[in-house]
Amino acid sequence: MKLLVRNLDRGTTEEELKGLFQAFGIVQSCDLVIDKASGESKGFGFIEMPKVGEAKVAMKSLNGNTVGGNKIRVKKAEEKSE
């Protein structure tokens, strides 16, 4: 299950983000979206967890939590339509 994590502090690293979700289960991938021009985080990223149950628990538990001074939002990522 792919999750979208929004409102991240610009200083949050992929390792920190991955660590938050690893507390709830296996993290298949963690992608922080980086601005190509500045090289800084755009403040959101994607987490992929193979087990839907673990992903749902992580989503419920982490949504609204404060990370790095920002209240993060976690929801199921929308599938890209071509």
Secondary structure per residue as TSV (DSSP state, phi and psi in degrees):
chain	resnum	aa	ss	phi	psi
A	1	M	-	360.0	131.3
A	2	K	E	-97.5	130.5
A	3	L	E	-116.1	144.5
A	4	L	E	-103.4	128.3
A	5	V	E	-115.4	118.4
A	6	R	E	-114.7	165.7
A	7	N	S	64.4	34.6
A	8	L	-	-75.5	147.1
A	9	D	-	-62.7	140.4
A	10	R	T	-63.4	-17.2
A	11	G	T	-90.3	-4.4
A	12	T	-	-67.6	133.3
A	13	T	-	-96.8	164.5
A	14	E	H	-60.8	-37.6
A	15	E	H	-63.3	-43.1
A	16	E	H	-63.6	-44.5
A	17	L	H	-62.4	-46.9
A	18	K	H	-60.2	-41.6
A	19	G	H	-59.6	-38.8
A	20	L	H	-58.0	-43.6
A	21	F	H	-83.5	-26.2
A	22	Q	H	-64.6	-21.5
A	23	A	T	-64.0	-18.5
A	24	F	T	-108.1	-7.2
A	25	G	S	153.1	-163.3
A	26	I	-	-75.8	131.2
A	27	V	-	-105.8	116.5
A	28	Q	-	-75.8	-43.1
A	29	S	E	-153.3	155.4
A	30	C	E	-139.6	118.0
A	31	D	E	-126.9	112.0
A	32	L	E	-87.6	133.0
A	33	V	E	-84.5	122.1
A	34	I	E	-109.8	136.3
A	35	D	-	-72.2	122.9
A	36	K	T	-63.4	-36.3
A	37	A	T	-71.4	-48.4
A	38	S	T	-94.5	-20.4
A	39	G	-	77.4	6.6
A	40	E	S	-97.9	159.9
A	41	S	E	-63.8	144.3
A	42	K	E	-87.9	0.1
A	43	G	E	90.9	12.9
A	44	F	E	-150.9	163.5
A	45	G	E	-161.8	178.5
A	46	F	E	-125.2	140.4
A	47	I	E	-122.9	134.8
A	48	E	E	-117.4	126.0
A	49	M	-	-122.7	125.9
A	50	P	S	-66.6	-29.7
A	51	K	-	-97.5	116.3
A	52	V	H	-57.1	-42.1
A	53	G	H	-58.9	-45.7
A	54	E	H	-64.6	-40.5
A	55	A	H	-63.1	-41.9
A	56	K	H	-65.5	-41.0
A	57	V	H	-64.6	-43.9
A	58	A	H	-61.3	-43.7
A	59	M	H	-60.8	-49.0
A	60	K	H	-63.3	-42.3
A	61	S	H	-72.8	-37.2
A	62	L	H	-92.8	-22.8
A	63	N	T	-61.0	124.2
A	64	G	T	91.1	-6.4
A	65	N	-	-72.3	153.3
A	66	T	E	-94.3	123.1
A	67	V	E	-128.5	121.2
A	68	G	T	59.6	32.5
A	69	G	T	87.5	-6.3
A	70	N	E	-113.2	143.1
A	71	K	E	-84.8	109.8
A	72	I	-	-81.2	156.0
A	73	R	E	-121.2	130.0
A	74	V	E	-123.7	127.8
A	75	K	E	-148.5	167.6
A	76	K	E	-66.4	132.0
A	77	A	-	-72.1	138.7
A	78	E	-	-75.4	141.2
A	79	E	-	-72.4	137.0
A	80	K	-	-68.7	130.6
A	81	S	-	-97.9	135.4
A	82	E	-	-74.9	360.0
